[in-house]
Amino acid sequence: MASDPRSKQVPSSGRPAKNADLDARLRPLVPDGWASAAYELDDAWAGAAEACGGSGFYLIDTGRMWLEAEGETTEVVAGDVVMMSRVVAHRVSSRPRFSNVHLDDVMAHTRDVNGWRRLREGGSSRMHAVGLGRGAIPRLPGVRPLLVVRRDDRRTRTIVDALRLELDPSHGTPAVAEALVRALWLKVLTDQVDARQLDIDLLQVTEAALDDVEAFPHAGRLAEAAGLSRSRFSERFRACYGEPPARWLRRARMKRAHELLSTGAWSVAQVAERLGFASESAFRKSFKRVMGHPARAT
């Protein structure tokens, strides 16, 4: 049958073209590699994980667990997914009581039972841990490093339900699970990211700065890394991040200073020198203006 030339043409997906364009721009940010482990846990486990440059998520298959991260404690239940575009320091437990024992050390005591790593007698809950490698997803503006996607979220429910089945080591299909892992990340990113903030060239530069902020003493170095003039770089940066590059970089540098001081291994004077300040007093002034409290080693 010939089509009516007066009929309105729509994308084959049925979604607005701008959403399809956003999907296409996000796809390069979705990781290719992944690894998963399935755990059957008892009702008395707890462990702590350190921050790292990797990405990943926990998918609760049955039962529940408690998560402590970024100063908040959250209960997650069957069907919930804890998405981490950047793994932050966190603690997880079967109860709202936590331990500082490293999570890897806890899970080292599991034994294989039909592909599930069973801790002691298991039986209380099942969880999938999926790792996506280091630097898999850049720190996107507006995207929290840790996000809990709830089981009743209609936008992701179908993907998560299918992924729970395909991650089951007894009868799941790895190739299908991989496609679903990518689909889940793409869906979550699409729902959170502002298309105006997807300036890939800038994301690569800011990612490099966040990984080694000491190599970027001023905003001009950011522009140089992007291969742009300062005025053009500032224009694109404001469009992407909603603020001047100098302000963004100053905050990133002071956050790094705070991390160094918090280790107790660096004095204020040493951190000031490491970050390239002309004097300790200039560093202290900048630190207090940005962080809201005086610089001090702990």
C-alpha positions in Angstrom: 0.0 0.0 0.0 1.4 3.4 -0.9 1.9 5.8 2.0 0.0 9.0 2.2 2.5 11.8 1.5 0.5 14.0 3.9 1.1 11.7 6.8 3.5 12.8 9.6 6.8 11.0 9.6 8.1 9.9 13.0 11.3 8.0 14.1 10.8 4.2 13.9 11.2 4.0 17.7 8.1 6.2 18.1 10.1 8.5 20.4 10.9 12.2 19.7 14.0 12.6 17.5 15.8 14.6 20.2 15.7 11.6 22.5 17.1 9.3 19.8 19.9 11.8 19.3 20.6 11.8 23.0 20.8 8.0 23.0 23.3 8.1 20.1 25.5 10.6 21.9 25.4 8.6 25.1 26.2 5.2 23.5 30.0 5.8 23.4 29.9 6.4 27.2 28.4 3.0 27.9 31.1 0.5 28.8 31.9 -2.5 26.6 33.5 -4.8 29.2 31.9 -6.2 32.3 32.2 -8.9 34.8 29.6 -10.2 37.3 29.4 -12.4 40.4 26.3 -13.9 42.0 26.2 -14.1 45.8 23.9 -16.1 48.1 24.3 -14.4 51.5 23.3 -15.2 55.1 21.6 -12.7 57.5 24.8 -11.6 59.3 27.3 -10.2 56.7 28.8 -6.8 56.3 31.7 -5.2 54.5 33.3 -2.0 53.3 34.5 -1.0 49.8 36.9 1.7 48.9 36.4 4.4 46.3 38.0 3.7 42.9 38.0 4.8 39.3 35.7 1.9 38.3 32.0 1.7 37.6 29.4 -0.9 38.5 26.3 -1.8 40.3 24.6 -4.1 42.8 21.3 -5.8 41.8 19.3 -7.3 44.7 17.8 -10.5 43.4 16.0 -11.6 46.6 15.9 -10.3 50.2 17.4 -7.0 51.1 20.6 -5.2 52.2 21.6 -1.9 53.7 23.9 0.6 52.1 25.9 3.4 53.8 27.5 6.0 51.4 28.0 9.7 51.2 26.7 10.2 54.7 23.4 8.4 54.1 22.0 5.0 55.0 19.6 3.4 52.6 17.7 0.1 52.5 17.6 -1.7 49.2 15.3 -4.6 48.5 14.7 -7.2 45.8 14.5 -5.6 42.4 16.4 -2.5 43.4 19.7 -1.6 41.7 22.5 0.5 43.2 24.1 2.2 40.2 27.6 3.6 40.6 29.0 5.5 37.7 32.0 6.2 39.9 32.5 3.8 42.8 32.5 5.8 46.0 33.6 4.6 49.4 30.6 2.7 50.8 29.6 0.0 53.3 27.0 -2.7 52.8 25.3 -5.1 55.2 22.4 -7.5 55.7 21.4 -5.3 58.6 21.6 -1.5 59.4 24.8 -2.3 61.3 28.0 -1.9 59.4 31.6 -3.2 59.5 34.9 -1.8 58.3 36.1 -5.2 57.2 37.0 -5.1 53.5 34.2 -6.5 51.4 36.6 -8.5 49.3 37.8 -10.2 52.5 34.2 -11.0 53.4 33.4 -12.5 50.1 36.6 -14.5 50.0 35.0 -16.9 52.4 32.2 -17.9 50.0 32.0 -21.2 48.3 30.6 -22.1 44.9 27.1 -23.7 44.8 25.7 -24.0 41.3 27.5 -20.9 40.3 26.3 -18.8 43.3 29.0 -17.7 45.7 27.4 -18.8 49.0 28.5 -17.2 52.3 28.3 -19.7 55.2 24.8 -21.3 54.9 23.3 -18.5 52.7 19.6 -18.5 52.3 18.8 -14.9 53.4 19.3 -13.0 50.2 20.8 -13.1 46.7 22.8 -10.3 45.1 24.6 -9.7 41.8 27.7 -7.5 41.8 28.6 -6.2 38.3 31.9 -4.4 37.6 32.5 -2.3 34.6 36.2 -1.5 34.9 38.2 1.6 35.6 37.2 4.8 33.9 34.3 3.1 32.2 32.0 6.2 32.5 33.2 9.8 32.8 31.9 12.0 35.6 29.0 13.6 33.8 27.6 17.0 34.9 24.4 16.5 37.0 24.9 12.7 37.4 25.4 11.5 40.9 28.2 8.9 41.3 25.7 6.7 43.2 22.0 6.3 42.5 19.5 3.8 43.7 17.0 2.7 41.0 13.9 1.3 42.7 12.1 -1.8 41.6 8.9 0.2 41.0 10.6 2.6 38.5 8.5 1.9 35.4 11.2 3.2 33.1 13.7 0.5 34.0 11.5 -2.3 35.5 11.4 -4.5 32.4 15.2 -4.3 31.8 15.9 -5.1 35.5 13.5 -8.0 35.6 15.1 -9.5 32.5 18.6 -8.9 33.8 17.8 -10.7 37.1 17.0 -13.8 35.1 20.0 -13.5 32.7 22.5 -12.9 35.5 21.5 -16.2 37.2 24.5 -18.4 36.8 22.5 -21.6 36.7 20.5 -20.7 33.5 21.3 -17.2 32.4 22.8 -16.3 29.0 26.0 -14.1 29.3 25.5 -12.5 25.9 21.9 -11.5 26.7 23.0 -10.3 30.1 25.7 -8.1 28.5 23.1 -6.5 26.2 20.9 -5.8 29.2 23.7 -4.3 31.2 24.4 -1.9 28.4 20.7 -1.1 28.0 20.2 -0.4 31.7 23.2 2.0 31.8 22.0 3.8 28.7 18.4 4.1 30.1 19.6 5.5 33.4 22.0 8.0 31.8 19.4 9.1 29.3 16.9 9.9 32.1 19.5 12.0 34.0 21.7 13.8 31.5 21.0 17.1 29.9 21.9 17.0 26.2 23.5 20.4 26.5 26.0 18.9 28.9 27.3 16.3 26.5 30.3 18.1 25.1 32.5 15.0 24.8 35.7 17.0 24.2 35.2 18.9 27.5 34.2 15.8 29.4 37.6 14.2 28.4 39.4 17.3 29.7 37.5 17.6 32.9 38.0 13.9 33.5 41.7 14.3 33.1 41.7 17.2 35.5 39.7 15.4 38.2 42.1 12.4 37.9 45.2 14.7 38.2 44.1 18.1 39.4 47.6 19.1 40.4 48.6 19.2 36.7 46.0 21.9 36.1 47.0 24.9 38.3 44.8 27.4 36.4 41.9 27.4 33.9 44.2 28.2 31.0 45.7 24.8 31.3 42.3 23.3 30.7 41.9 25.3 27.6 45.3 24.2 26.4 44.4 20.5 27.0 41.2 21.0 24.9 43.1 22.7 22.1 40.9 25.8 22.3 41.4 29.5 22.9 40.5 30.6 26.4 37.5 32.6 25.2 36.1 29.7 23.1 36.8 27.2 25.9 35.1 29.4 28.5 32.1 29.7 26.2 31.7 26.0 25.7 32.5 25.3 29.4 29.7 27.6 30.6 27.2 26.0 28.2 28.2 22.5 29.5 28.7 23.1 33.2 26.7 26.3 33.8 29.7 28.1 35.5 33.1 29.6 34.6 35.9 27.1 34.2 38.0 28.9 36.8 35.3 28.4 39.5 34.9 24.8 38.6 38.6 24.1 38.7 39.1 26.0 42.0 36.4 23.8 43.6 38.1 20.6 42.2 41.5 21.7 43.5 40.1 22.5 47.0 38.3 19.2 47.1 41.6 17.4 46.3 43.3 19.5 49.0 40.7 18.4 51.5 41.3 14.7 50.5 45.1 15.1 51.1 44.6 16.9 54.5 42.1 14.2 55.6 44.7 11.5 55.2 46.8 13.1 58.0 50.0 12.5 56.0 50.2 16.0 54.6 50.5 19.3 56.4 48.7 22.5 55.2 52.0 23.9 54.0 52.8 20.7 52.1 49.5 20.7 50.4 49.8 24.3 49.5 53.1 23.6 47.9 51.9 20.5 46.1 49.0 22.4 44.5 51.3 25.2 43.4 50.2 28.0 45.6 52.7 30.9 46.1 52.2 30.9 49.8 50.5 29.0 52.6 48.4 32.0 53.4 47.1 32.3 49.9 46.1 28.6 50.0 44.4 29.0 53.3 42.4 31.9 52.0 41.3 30.1 48.9 40.5 26.9 50.8 38.2 28.7 53.3 36.4 30.6 50.6 35.6 27.4 48.7 35.1 24.9 51.4 33.6 27.1 54.1 36.0 26.2 56.9 39.7 26.6 57.6 42.2 24.2 56.2 43.6 21.8 58.8 45.3 18.4 58.7 43.4 15.6 60.5 
